[in-house]
Amino acid sequence: MRVTGDSNDVALDQSTYILFAYGGSISSTNPVNIGYHSIRRGFFSPDMITLPGADVCPDDINECEAGTDDCEQLCLNQEGSYECSCYDGYELDENGRNCTVPCHLEYSLDGGDYTADIWVRGDVISFEISALTSGWVGIGFSLTRSMPNSDVVIGGISGEDFVTDAYASSRSQPPSDSQQDVFNYEVSVEDGRTVVRFDRMRVTGDSNDVALDQSTYILFAYGGSISSTNPVNIGIHSRRGFFSP
């Protein structure tokens, strides 16, 4: 405290000399038992120093804990102020408070073994997903944060490249949709990674597709085998997960 009320303490509401010293030994059995300063000692200033008053430097108020901030998502307390930030996948607006989804989202998952770039161009959404695998690469959209009842797109190369729009009704290989809603797709192998690019509409009108005009969980999976005679016949993924919790 600035004023402790202890007669052995100097009240810091007045001008005072401030001393410094260091370098003395410390007892290994009683750290309060210290030796004489062996290196240096002195004063902060040849003049007495007056600390600013409480009215000039009031106690910091943590606006984030008090709930008095106006951050839409995340709040970081600063000395005398606070700063807003956003969850992964969002950008902070110029107003410094609100968060929006940018037109280009970048994700790096599984230590960089799986990456995804998503571009929003009006009602058309473009995807580029890649994984460190010679097997298939997939991305999924779910309203329940689970594989069952998720909308998935899977691509890979086995003799010929393929990209398929599928619907997973259970934890098994998802069959292809009768209505294929991906277009402008291509698959390539680049630096040991399988890269899948495709476009789809934000809202396809297909009951097996998750409309992307709403919040959704995004799944990733990759690494399963691909049949050499029927590329749509794929093996179970070697890795899987979610873009975010």
ChimeraX attribute file (.defattr): number of C-alpha atoms within 10 A of each C-alpha:
attribute: neighborCount
match mode: 1-to-1
recipient: residues
	/A:1	6
	/A:2	13
	/A:3	11
	/A:4	11
	/A:5	10
	/A:6	8
	/A:7	7
	/A:8	7
	/A:9	10
	/A:10	13
	/A:11	15
	/A:12	16
	/A:13	13
	/A:14	14
	/A:15	12
	/A:16	14
	/A:17	12
	/A:18	14
	/A:19	10
	/A:20	9
	/A:21	13
	/A:22	13
	/A:23	13
	/A:24	13
	/A:25	13
	/A:26	13
	/A:27	11
	/A:28	9
	/A:29	7
	/A:30	8
	/A:31	9
	/A:32	9
	/A:33	10
	/A:34	13
	/A:35	12
	/A:36	11
	/A:37	12
	/A:38	11
	/A:39	9
	/A:40	10
	/A:41	12
	/A:42	11
	/A:43	12
	/A:44	12
	/A:45	10
	/A:46	9
	/A:47	11
	/A:48	13
	/A:49	14
	/A:50	13
	/A:51	14
	/A:52	12
	/A:53	12
	/A:54	10
	/A:55	7
	/A:56	8
	/A:57	10
	/A:58	10
	/A:59	10
	/A:60	11
	/A:61	15
	/A:62	18
	/A:63	18
	/A:64	19
	/A:65	11
	/A:66	8
	/A:67	10
	/A:68	10
	/A:69	19
	/A:70	16
	/A:71	20
	/A:72	15
	/A:73	14
	/A:74	16
	/A:75	20
	/A:76	15
	/A:77	16
	/A:78	13
	/A:79	9
	/A:80	12
	/A:81	13
	/A:82	16
	/A:83	16
	/A:84	21
	/A:85	19
	/A:86	19
	/A:87	13
	/A:88	12
	/A:89	15
	/A:90	17
	/A:91	17
	/A:92	19
	/A:93	15
	/A:94	8
	/A:95	8
	/A:96	14
	/A:97	18
	/A:98	18
	/A:99	21
	/A:100	13
	/A:101	15
	/A:102	15
	/A:103	13
	/A:104	15
	/A:105	16
	/A:106	13
	/A:107	15
	/A:108	15
	/A:109	16
	/A:110	13
	/A:111	7
	/A:112	12
	/A:113	14
	/A:114	24
	/A:115	19
	/A:116	21
	/A:117	15
	/A:118	18
	/A:119	16
	/A:120	17
	/A:121	12
	/A:122	9
	/A:123	13
	/A:124	13
	/A:125	18
	/A:126	21
	/A:127	19
	/A:128	19
	/A:129	24
	/A:130	29
	/A:131	28
	/A:132	19
	/A:133	20
	/A:134	19
	/A:135	22
	/A:136	30
	/A:137	29
	/A:138	25
	/A:139	25
	/A:140	25
	/A:141	25
	/A:142	21
	/A:143	16
	/A:144	11
	/A:145	16
	/A:146	18
	/A:147	21
	/A:148	15
	/A:149	20
	/A:150	25
	/A:151	25
	/A:152	27
	/A:153	22
	/A:154	23
	/A:155	29
	/A:156	32
	/A:157	22
	/A:158	17
	/A:159	12
	/A:160	11
	/A:161	14
	/A:162	17
	/A:163	25
	/A:164	21
	/A:165	24
	/A:166	23
	/A:167	25
	/A:168	21
	/A:169	15
	/A:170	12
	/A:171	11
	/A:172	11
	/A:173	16
	/A:174	23
	/A:175	15
	/A:176	17
	/A:177	17
	/A:178	11
	/A:179	13
	/A:180	16
	/A:181	19
	/A:182	17
	/A:183	15
	/A:184	9
	/A:185	18
	/A:186	16
	/A:187	21
	/A:188	16
	/A:189	16
	/A:190	11
	/A:191	8
	/A:192	11
	/A:193	18
	/A:194	24
	/A:195	26
	/A:196	28
	/A:197	21
	/A:198	19
	/A:199	19
	/A:200	19
	/A:201	18
	/A:202	19
	/A:203	16
	/A:204	18
	/A:205	11
	/A:206	13
	/A:207	10
	/A:208	19
	/A:209	24
	/A:210	22
	/A:211	19
	/A:212	15
	/A:213	9
	/A:214	9
	/A:215	10
	/A:216	15
	/A:217	16
	/A:218	20
	/A:219	21
	/A:220	25
	/A:221	21
	/A:222	28
	/A:223	22
	/A:224	19
	/A:225	19
	/A:226	21
	/A:227	15
	/A:228	13
	/A:229	10
	/A:230	11
	/A:231	20
	/A:232	21
	/A:233	13
	/A:234	19
	/A:235	16
	/A:236	15
	/A:237	17
	/A:238	13
	/A:239	14
	/A:240	16
	/A:241	17
	/A:242	16
	/A:243	19
	/A:244	12
	/A:245	7
